[in-house]
Amino acid sequence: MSRVIFAFLFSLVIAPAALAQSRGAEFDPANLDRLAFMLGTFEVSSEESNPQGEWAPRPTHRITMERDLYDAIMVENRRLPEGDDGISTMTVFGFDPFREEYRVVVNGSFLGLVDVFEGTFDGDRLVLDNVSSGTSYHAPNGAVYNYQLWFEDTEGPGYARGINISWDGGETFYPWVRGVATPVED
């Protein structure tokens, strides 16, 4: 199963970079260097918004982000203890030199869904969504959810991150989860 996941991730992140090199576009590590603020091990404290717009704290969790595959990608792992109610994830960050945008592939323990996000920096904030990839979440009640991820370097150690949600195909995104990742020792 891990080979299938790796092959899928390879086809979405690495294969376009290799093809870009063969067609004149070059791999530029500076694109991922811009995400260096997310490298390391972090404790994430976050809160979640309810439909009334009130914020409530979520359980903290730990993530680790490392460069991989000869620095061509960055991989974030969020592993929760077995039996924990949360979702463990593996998130791969890459850069598409053809379209000049970042691509993020999230594979979560919730239903084993794979979600693909694409986007760019808006000022100092990396903003990506799953609208153009077509990997929206289709709920059993027929509702369709799109998500937008954002990551922003902060003045101090660590960074801010969040998830926005859309119920209208990505026309409007609403804040859903926001948090701060604080560096910790392994």
Backbone hydrogen bonds in HBPLUS format (Angstrom, degrees):
<---DONOR---> <-ACCEPTOR-->    atom                        ^
c    i                          cat <-CA-CA->   ^        H-A-AA   ^      H-
h    n   atom  resd res      DA  || num        DHA   H-A  angle D-A-AA Bond
n    s   type  num  typ     dist DA aas  dist angle  dist       angle   num
A0004-VAL N   A0001-MET O   3.09 MM   3  5.17 120.5  2.46  96.6 111.1     1
A0005-ILE N   A0001-MET O   3.05 MM   4  6.41 161.5  2.08 154.5 159.1     2
A0006-PHE N   A0002-SER O   2.90 MM   4  6.04 162.5  1.93 145.0 150.3     3
A0007-ALA N   A0003-ARG O   2.89 MM   4  6.03 159.1  1.93 144.0 149.8     4
A0008-PHE N   A0004-VAL O   2.94 MM   4  6.17 156.4  2.00 147.7 154.2     5
A0009-LEU N   A0005-ILE O   2.90 MM   4  6.15 167.9  1.91 157.0 159.9     6
A0010-PHE N   A0006-PHE O   2.79 MM   4  5.93 158.3  1.83 151.4 158.1     7
A0011-SER N   A0007-ALA O   2.97 MM   4  6.16 157.4  2.02 144.7 150.0     8
A0012-LEU N   A0008-PHE O   3.17 MM   4  6.47 140.6  2.33 144.3 154.7     9
A0012-LEU N   A0009-LEU O   3.18 MM   3  5.21 127.9  2.47  95.2 108.6    10
A0013-VAL N   A0009-LEU O   2.94 MM   4  6.03 152.2  2.02 154.9 161.9    11
A0014-ILE N   A0010-PHE O   2.93 MM   4  4.91 121.5  2.28 119.7 136.6    12
A0015-ALA N   A0010-PHE O   2.89 MM   5  6.05 169.2  1.90 159.1 159.4    13
A0017-ALA N   A0014-ILE O   2.97 MM   3  5.22 118.5  2.36 104.9 120.7    14
A0018-ALA N   A0014-ILE O   2.97 MM   4  6.31 158.3  2.02 159.6 166.5    15
A0019-LEU N   A0015-ALA O   2.90 MM   4  6.09 162.0  1.93 156.0 161.2    16
A0020-ALA N   A0016-PRO O   2.83 MM   4  5.94 148.6  1.93 140.5 149.6    17
A0021-GLN N   A0017-ALA O   3.11 MM   4  6.41 152.1  2.19 144.7 150.6    18
A0022-SER N   A0018-ALA O   3.21 MM   4  6.55 150.9  2.30 142.7 150.3    19
A0023-ARG N   A0019-LEU O   3.08 MM   4  6.33 125.9  2.38 141.2 155.4    20
A0023-ARG N   A0020-ALA O   3.11 MM   3  5.13 140.2  2.28  97.0 108.6    21
A0025-ALA N   A0020-ALA O   2.77 MM   5  4.70 117.6  2.16 149.7 144.9    22
A0024-GLY N   A0021-GLN O   3.46 MM   3  5.38 169.2  2.47 104.0 104.4    23
A0031-ASN N   A0028-ASP O   3.05 MM   3  6.01 160.8  2.09 129.1 132.2    24
A0032-LEU N   A0029-PRO O   3.13 MM   3  5.52 124.3  2.46 106.6 118.4    25
A0033-ASP N   A0029-PRO O   2.89 MM   4  6.14 145.6  2.01 146.0 157.1    26
A0034-ARG N   A0030-ALA O   3.21 MM   4  6.34 136.9  2.40 139.8 146.1    27
A0035-LEU N   A0032-LEU O   2.82 MM   3  5.29 156.4  1.87 113.8 121.8    28
A0036-ALA N   A0033-ASP O   3.00 MM   3  5.07 165.2  2.03 113.4 114.9    29
A0038-MET N   A0035-LEU O   2.91 MM   3  5.85 170.3  1.92 131.8 134.9    30
A0039-LEU N   A0036-ALA O   3.04 MM   3  5.32 171.1  2.04 116.2 118.8    31
A0040-GLY N   A0065-MET O   2.96 MM  25  5.23 172.3  1.97 139.5 141.4    32
A0065-MET N   A0040-GLY O   2.80 MM  25  5.23 161.4  1.84 149.4 155.1    33
A0184-VAL N   A0041-THR O   2.93 MM 143  5.75 158.8  1.98 143.3 143.0    34
A0042-PHE N   A0063-ILE O   2.87 MM  21  5.38 162.6  1.90 155.3 160.7    35
A0063-ILE N   A0042-PHE O   2.93 MM  21  5.38 157.6  1.98 150.3 157.5    36
A0043-GLU N   A0182-THR O   2.83 MM 139  5.27 158.9  1.88 151.3 153.1    37
A0182-THR N   A0043-GLU O   2.91 MM 139  5.27 171.0  1.92 148.4 147.6    38
A0044-VAL N   A0061-HIS O   2.70 MM  17  5.37 175.9  1.71 171.2 172.6    39
A0061-HIS N   A0044-VAL O   3.21 MM  17  5.37 149.7  2.30 135.5 144.4    40
A0045-SER N   A0180-VAL O   3.04 MM 135  5.54 160.1  2.08 159.7 158.0    41
A0180-VAL N   A0045-SER O   2.91 MM 135  5.54 154.5  1.97 156.3 162.4    42
A0058-ARG N   A0046-SER O   2.91 MM  12  5.58 165.0  1.93 142.9 138.9    43
A0047-GLU N   A0178-ARG O   2.91 MM 131  5.71 152.8  1.99 159.7 167.7    44
A0178-ARG N   A0047-GLU O   3.08 MM 131  5.71 158.6  2.13 157.5 164.2    45
A0048-GLU N   A0056-ALA O   2.80 MM   8  5.41 158.5  1.84 155.4 155.8    46
A0056-ALA N   A0048-GLU O   2.92 MM   8  5.41 154.1  1.99 142.2 149.6    47
A0049-SER N   A0176-TRP O   2.78 MM 127  5.05 159.5  1.82 148.9 154.3    48
A0050-ASN N   A0054-GLU O   2.93 MM   4  5.56 150.4  2.02 149.3 158.3    49
A0053-GLY N   A0050-ASN O   2.80 MM   3  5.33 164.8  1.83 125.0 128.9    50
A0064-THR N   A0077-ASN O   3.05 MM  13  5.36 150.0  2.15 142.5 151.9    51
A0077-ASN N   A0064-THR O   2.83 MM  13  5.36 154.9  1.89 151.2 158.6    52
A0066-GLU N   A0075-VAL O   2.94 MM   9  5.42 156.6  2.00 142.4 147.6    53
A0075-VAL N   A0066-GLU O   2.72 MM   9  5.42 161.6  1.76 162.3 166.9    54
A0068-ASP N   A0073-ILE O   2.94 MM   5  5.47 155.8  1.99 144.6 143.8    55
A0073-ILE N   A0068-ASP O   3.32 MM   5  5.47 166.6  2.34 150.5 148.2    56
A0072-ALA N   A0069-LEU O   3.06 MM   3  5.53 157.1  2.11 111.5 118.7    57
A0074-MET N   A0093-PHE O   2.99 MM  19  5.03 153.9  2.06 141.7 148.3    58
A0093-PHE N   A0074-MET O   2.73 MM  19  5.03 169.3  1.74 156.9 160.6    59
A0076-GLU N   A0091-THR O   2.72 MM  15  4.96 167.9  1.73 153.9 158.2    60
A0091-THR N   A0076-GLU O   2.80 MM  15  4.96 166.0  1.82 149.8 154.7    61
A0078-ARG N   A0089-THR O   2.90 MM  11  5.09 166.0  1.92 159.0 156.4    62
A0089-THR N   A0078-ARG O   2.85 MM  11  5.09 143.9  1.98 134.9 146.4    63
A0084-ASP N   A0081-PRO O   2.97 MM   3  5.52 156.0  2.02 141.1 141.8    64
A0109-SER N   A0088-SER O   2.81 MM  21  5.32 145.8  1.92 160.3 166.1    65
A0090-MET N   A0107-ASN O   2.95 MM  17  5.35 149.9  2.04 146.8 156.6    66
A0107-ASN N   A0090-MET O   2.93 MM  17  5.35 162.8  1.96 151.6 157.4    67
A0092-VAL N   A0105-VAL O   2.86 MM  13  5.16 161.0  1.90 147.4 152.3    68
A0105-VAL N   A0092-VAL O   2.91 MM  13  5.16 156.4  1.97 145.1 152.3    69
A0094-GLY N   A0103-ARG O   2.89 MM   9  5.31 151.7  1.98 159.1 167.0    70
A0103-ARG N   A0094-GLY O   2.96 MM   9  5.31 164.0  1.99 131.7 135.7    71
A0096-ASP N   A0101-GLU O   2.79 MM   5  5.42 175.7  1.79 167.1 166.2    72
A0100-GLU N   A0096-ASP O   2.76 MM   4  5.47 118.0  2.14 141.2 159.2    73
A0101-GLU N   A0096-ASP O   3.28 MM   5  5.42 146.2  2.40 136.3 143.9    74
A0102-TYR N   A0119-GLY O   2.74 MM  17  5.38 150.9  1.83 177.3 171.5    75
A0119-GLY N   A0102-TYR O   3.03 MM  17  5.38 152.9  2.10 146.1 150.1    76
A0104-VAL N   A0117-PHE O   2.84 MM  13  5.00 163.2  1.87 143.3 147.8    77
A0117-PHE N   A0104-VAL O   2.74 MM  13  5.00 168.3  1.75 157.2 161.1    78
A0106-VAL N   A0115-ASP O   2.80 MM   9  5.09 167.9  1.81 157.0 160.6    79
A0115-ASP N   A0106-VAL O   2.77 MM   9  5.09 163.6  1.80 151.6 157.3    80
A0108-GLY N   A0113-LEU O   3.21 MM   5  5.90 161.7  2.24 165.0 167.4    81
A0113-LEU N   A0110-PHE O   3.45 MM   3  6.59 174.7  2.45 131.2 129.8    82
A0118-GLU N   A0129-ASP O   2.91 MM  11  5.58 155.7  1.97 146.1 146.4    83
A0129-ASP N   A0118-GLU O   3.04 MM  11  5.58 158.1  2.09 138.3 135.5    84
A0127-VAL N   A0120-THR O   2.95 MM   7  5.78 177.2  1.95 154.3 153.4    85
A0122-ASP N   A0125-ARG O   2.67 MM   3  5.23 165.8  1.69 156.8 159.3    86
A0125-ARG N   A0122-ASP O   3.26 MM   3  5.23 164.3  2.28 116.6 117.8    87
A0126-LEU N   A0151-PHE O   2.87 MM  25  5.21 157.5  1.92 163.5 160.9    88
A0151-PHE N   A0126-LEU O   3.01 MM  25  5.21 145.8  2.12 140.3 150.4    89
A0128-LEU N   A0149-LEU O   2.96 MM  21  5.28 166.0  1.98 153.0 156.8    90
A0149-LEU N   A0128-LEU O   2.75 MM  21  5.28 145.5  1.87 149.3 160.1    91
A0130-ASN N   A0147-TYR O   3.17 MM  17  5.98 145.6  2.30 163.6 169.9    92
A0134-GLY N   A0131-VAL O   3.28 MM   3  5.61 148.9  2.38 105.1 113.6    93
A0137-TYR N   A0145-TYR O   2.87 MM   8  5.08 155.2  1.93 155.0 155.8    94
A0145-TYR N   A0137-TYR O   2.81 MM   8  5.08 165.6  1.83 151.3 156.0    95
A0139-ALA N   A0143-ALA O   2.81 MM   4  5.24 154.3  1.88 160.9 166.2    96
A0142-GLY N   A0139-ALA O   2.92 MM   3  5.41 162.1  1.95 122.1 125.0    97
A0146-ASN N   A0166-SER O   3.07 MM  20  5.08 163.7  2.10 140.7 145.7    98
A0166-SER N   A0146-ASN O   2.88 MM  20  5.08 147.4  1.99 151.1 150.1    99
A0148-GLN N   A0164-ASN O   2.95 MM  16  4.96 154.3  2.02 138.8 139.7   100
A0164-ASN N   A0148-GLN O   2.76 MM  16  4.96 163.7  1.78 149.3 155.1   101
A0150-TRP N   A0162-GLY O   3.05 MM  12  5.32 149.0  2.15 145.0 143.4   102
A0162-GLY N   A0150-TRP O   2.95 MM  12  5.32 145.9  2.07 148.4 148.3   103
A0152-GLU N   A0160-ALA O   2.85 MM   8  5.14 164.3  1.87 149.6 149.3   104
A0160-ALA N   A0152-GLU O   2.86 MM   8  5.14 159.4  1.90 160.4 159.0   105
A0159-TYR N   A0181-ALA O   3.02 MM  22  5.32 145.9  2.14 137.8 148.5   106
A0181-ALA N   A0159-TYR O   2.75 MM  22  5.32 173.4  1.76 170.5 172.4   107
A0161-ARG N   A0179-GLY O   3.01 MM  18  5.39 158.8  2.06 140.0 141.6   108
A0179-GLY N   A0161-ARG O   2.80 MM  18  5.39 147.7  1.90 171.1 168.3   109
A0163-ILE N   A0177-VAL O   2.78 MM  14  4.99 155.5  1.84 137.7 143.0   110
A0176-TRP N   A0163-ILE O   3.02 MM  13  5.72 144.0  2.15 148.6 151.7   111
A0177-VAL N   A0163-ILE O   2.92 MM  14  4.99 165.9  1.94 146.7 150.1   112
A0165-ILE N   A0174-TYR O   2.79 MM   9  5.24 156.8  1.84 148.4 152.3   113
A0174-TYR N   A0165-ILE O   2.74 MM   9  5.24 162.4  1.77 146.2 150.6   114
